[in-house]
């Protein structure tokens, strides 16, 4: 769980520097895939969960990139980190 939070914080920094949400979401999806395989998950279920993680991460990073200033940005960022805990 702490790894996911640290990964999201690192990817937020990558997003701020590159302004490329798809790079960040692809990195998150690959990390989810590798971690799922390392912990012995079934390949089909790990692939499905990784695709879901990629899709949600794409929406999250795209929204953060679109709303770069103001309360909406902070709400999206904190909401995504809280969801990352769950």
C-alpha positions in Angstrom: 0.0 0.0 0.0 2.8 2.5 0.9 4.5 1.6 -2.4 1.4 2.7 -4.4 1.3 6.0 -2.6 5.0 6.6 -3.2 4.6 5.6 -6.8 1.7 8.0 -7.3 3.7 10.9 -5.6 6.7 10.1 -7.9 4.4 10.0 -10.9 2.9 13.3 -9.9 6.3 14.9 -10.1 6.9 13.2 -13.5 3.6 14.7 -14.7 4.5 18.2 -13.5 7.8 18.0 -15.4 6.7 16.3 -18.6 3.0 17.2 -18.8 2.4 13.8 -20.4 -0.4 12.0 -18.6 -0.1 8.9 -20.8 3.6 8.3 -19.8 2.5 8.4 -16.1 -0.4 6.1 -16.6 1.6 3.6 -18.6 4.3 3.6 -15.9 1.6 3.0 -13.3 0.0 0.2 -15.4 3.3 -1.6 -15.9 4.2 -1.3 -12.2 0.8 -2.9 -11.4 1.4 -5.7 -13.9 4.9 -6.4 -12.6 3.9 -6.3 -8.9 0.9 -8.6 -9.7 3.1 -11.1 -11.4 5.8 -10.9 -8.7 3.3 -11.7 -6.0 2.1 -14.8 -7.8 -1.2 -13.7 -9.3 -2.9 -15.5 -12.1 -1.8 -14.1 -15.4 -5.3 -13.4 -16.7 -6.5 -11.7 -13.6 -3.3 -9.7 -13.3 -3.7 -8.5 -16.9 -7.3 -7.4 -16.3 -6.4 -5.6 -13.1 -3.4 -3.9 -14.8 -5.7 -2.7 -17.7 -8.2 -1.4 -15.1 -5.3 0.3 -13.2 -4.0 1.8 -16.5 -7.5 3.2 -17.4 -8.1 4.7 -14.0 -4.6 6.2 -13.9 -5.1 7.7 -17.4 -8.2 9.4 -16.2 -6.5 10.6 -13.0 -3.4 12.0 -14.7 -5.3 13.5 -17.6 -7.6 15.3 -15.2 -4.6 16.6 -13.2 -3.0 17.8 -16.3 -6.2 19.6 -17.5 -6.9 21.3 -14.1 -3.5 22.5 -13.2 -4.5 25.3 -10.9 -7.0 25.9 -8.2 -9.1 23.9 -5.9 -10.1 21.4 -8.6 -6.5 20.3 -9.0 -6.0 19.8 -5.2 -9.3 17.9 -5.0 -8.4 15.6 -7.8 -4.9 15.1 -6.4 -6.0 14.3 -2.9 -8.9 12.2 -4.0 -6.7 10.1 -6.2 -4.2 9.6 -3.4 -7.0 8.5 -1.0 -8.3 6.1 -3.6 -4.8 4.8 -4.1 -4.7 3.8 -0.4 -7.8 1.7 -0.9 
